[in-house]
Amino acid sequence: MGISHGEYEIDSKGEIIIVIFTGTWNKECSEELIEKYIPFIERKKVHKFGVLADLQNFEGATPDAAKPLIELSLWGSKNGQVARAQIINTEFKYFAVKDMQNLNLG
């Protein structure tokens, strides 16, 4: 396994899970987040929850970092996640809207 690049914080306010994404991410960082995120949710013992992703200081990700995050989103949908919201900056909006369309996640 390679060295993780990128940072995150996981917190909660009641049934709202808050994830703060910082820096430029690689696959190892995405996988590390998942290893901590799922047990965090399970410890909360919530039947339904929402997620707020703060992407204001997120600087992007390698294409292979996106796939684990998409899989995590699907896990959330199957395990009680009923809402999702994002706080984004203009640069990330450009990436999410334009560049994500070009990724081959199959």
Phi, psi and chi 1 to 4 in degrees:
 res  aa     phi    psi   chi1   chi2   chi3   chi4
   1 MET       -  138.4 -177.3  175.8 -139.6      -
   2 GLY   -79.7 -177.6      -      -      -      -
   3 ILE   -82.7  134.9  -62.7  171.4      -      -
   4 SER   -74.1  131.8  177.3      -      -      -
   5 HIS  -121.1  129.1  -65.4  -78.1      -      -
   6 GLY   116.7  162.3      -      -      -      -
   7 GLU  -137.9  159.1  -63.3  177.8   16.4      -
   8 TYR  -154.6  159.7   57.9   87.0      -      -
   9 GLU  -132.6  139.8  -66.1  176.7   42.3      -
  10 ILE  -119.4  129.8  -54.3  170.1      -      -
  11 ASP  -145.8  177.1 -161.0   -1.3      -      -
  12 SER  -150.4  154.6   65.2      -      -      -
  13 LYS  -130.5   97.7  -59.2  -71.4 -176.6 -156.9
  14 GLY    63.7 -121.5      -      -      -      -
  15 GLU   -96.6   13.7  -64.9  175.5  -15.2      -
  16 ILE  -104.8  120.1  -56.3  -62.8      -      -
  17 ILE   -93.8  129.6  -51.1  -56.1      -      -
  18 ILE  -112.9  124.6  -56.9  162.5      -      -
  19 VAL  -122.0  122.7 -176.1      -      -      -
  20 ILE  -103.6  119.7  -59.2  171.3      -      -
  21 PHE   -99.4  132.7  -65.6   74.3      -      -
  22 THR  -135.4  141.5  -54.7      -      -      -
  23 GLY    81.4 -164.0      -      -      -      -
  24 THR  -103.5  126.8  -55.9      -      -      -
  25 TRP  -100.0  147.7  -77.9   43.9      -      -
  26 ASN  -119.5  178.2   63.0    0.2      -      -
  27 LYS   -59.1  -38.8 -178.9  179.4  178.7 -178.4
  28 GLU   -62.2  -37.9  -73.2   78.9    9.0      -
  29 CYS   -67.5  -42.0 -172.8      -      -      -
  30 SER   -60.9  -43.8  -66.5      -      -      -
  31 GLU   -66.8  -37.1  -69.3  171.7  -16.9      -
  32 GLU   -64.1  -42.4 -177.4 -177.9  -61.9      -
  33 LEU   -57.9  -46.0  169.1   69.1      -      -
  34 ILE   -61.1  -41.5  -68.5  167.8      -      -
  35 GLU   -60.1  -28.2  -70.8  175.0   10.7      -
  36 LYS   -97.3  -33.1  -67.1 -171.4  169.6   61.9
  37 TYR   -67.2  -49.9 -177.7   86.9      -      -
  38 ILE   -60.8  -49.4  -68.3  173.2      -      -
  39 PRO   -61.4  -33.4  -23.3   33.0      -      -
  40 PHE   -59.6  -47.9 -177.0   87.1      -      -
  41 ILE   -63.0  -45.5  -59.8  -70.2      -      -
  42 GLU   -62.2  -37.5  -69.6  171.5  -17.7      -
  43 ARG   -66.5  -28.9  -79.0 -167.8  -54.2  -86.4
  44 LYS   -68.3  -24.3  -67.8  -59.9 -140.1  175.7
  45 LYS    53.6   42.6  -61.4 -175.5 -169.1  -78.2
  46 VAL   -97.1  143.4  -67.3      -      -      -
  47 HIS   -85.1  -32.9  -62.1  -72.3      -      -
  48 LYS  -135.1  142.8  -66.4 -176.5  179.3 -179.4
  49 PHE  -151.8  159.4   63.6   96.0      -      -
  50 GLY  -116.0  159.2      -      -      -      -
  51 VAL  -125.1  132.3  177.1      -      -      -
  52 LEU  -114.3  114.4  173.8   61.2      -      -
  53 ALA  -100.0  116.9      -      -      -      -
  54 ASP   -93.6  107.0 -177.5  -19.1      -      -
  55 LEU  -109.6   19.0  -58.8  162.1      -      -
  56 GLN   -62.5  -31.7  -65.1  177.1   92.5      -
  57 ASN  -111.8   16.3  -65.5  -52.7      -      -
  58 PHE   -81.5  131.1  179.4   65.5      -      -
  59 GLU  -108.5    5.0  -63.1  170.1   -0.5      -
  60 GLY   120.6 -179.2      -      -      -      -
  61 ALA  -154.6  155.7      -      -      -      -
  62 THR   -70.3  154.2   60.0      -      -      -
  63 PRO   -56.1  -35.8  -27.5   35.8      -      -
  64 ASP   -74.7  -10.6   61.8  -16.5      -      -
  65 ALA   -79.7  -23.9      -      -      -      -
  66 ALA   -72.3  -38.9      -      -      -      -
  67 LYS   -59.3  -48.1 -170.9  170.6 -178.0  178.4
  68 PRO   -60.7  -34.3  -22.7   31.7      -      -
  69 LEU   -69.2  -35.8  -63.8  175.4      -      -
  70 ILE   -66.6  -41.5  -69.4  167.4      -      -
  71 GLU   -62.7  -37.2  -68.7  170.3    0.3      -
  72 LEU   -65.4  -39.7  179.7   60.3      -      -
  73 SER   -62.0  -41.8  179.9      -      -      -
  74 LEU   -64.7  -39.6  -65.0  172.7      -      -
  75 TRP   -59.3  -45.0  175.7   89.8      -      -
  76 GLY   -58.6  -44.3      -      -      -      -
  77 SER   -61.2  -31.8  -64.4      -      -      -
  78 LYS   -85.2  -11.1  -67.0  176.8 -176.5  174.3
  79 ASN  -124.9   30.1  -70.6  -82.0      -      -
  80 GLY   107.3   -2.9      -      -      -      -
  81 GLN   -72.5  120.3 -178.3  178.8  -34.2      -
  82 VAL  -115.0   -7.6  -64.3      -      -      -
  83 ALA  -149.6  152.7      -      -      -      -
  84 ARG  -147.5  133.8  177.8  178.1  -52.1  145.3
  85 ALA  -141.8  154.1      -      -      -      -
  86 GLN  -133.2  142.0  -61.2  174.8  -21.4      -
  87 ILE  -107.4  116.5  -57.1  169.1      -      -
  88 ILE  -127.8  158.0   60.3  174.9      -      -
  89 ASN  -100.0  172.3   62.7   29.6      -      -
  90 THR   -62.3  -41.2  -57.0      -      -      -
  91 GLU   -62.4  -43.0  -70.0  176.3   23.9      -
  92 PHE   -67.8  -36.3 -178.0   72.6      -      -
  93 LYS   -59.0  -42.3 -177.8  176.5 -179.2 -179.2
  94 TYR   -60.6  -46.0  176.8   80.0      -      -
  95 PHE   -62.6  -48.0  170.0   77.3      -      -
  96 ALA   -65.3  -38.8      -      -      -      -
  97 VAL   -83.3  -43.0  172.1      -      -      -
  98 LYS   -93.7  -57.8 -174.7  173.7 -175.1  -45.3
  99 ASP   -71.5  -33.4  -67.1  -12.3      -      -
 100 MET   -63.4  -26.8  -73.4  -68.0  -75.0      -
 101 GLN   -64.3  -23.8  -65.3  173.1   -1.7      -
 102 ASN   -91.4   -6.0  -61.8  -37.7      -      -
 103 LEU   -75.9  140.4  -68.0  177.5      -      -
 104 ASN   -99.7   98.5  179.4    5.3      -      -
 105 LEU   -98.2    5.0  -59.5  174.5      -      -
 106 GLY   -68.8      -      -      -      -      -
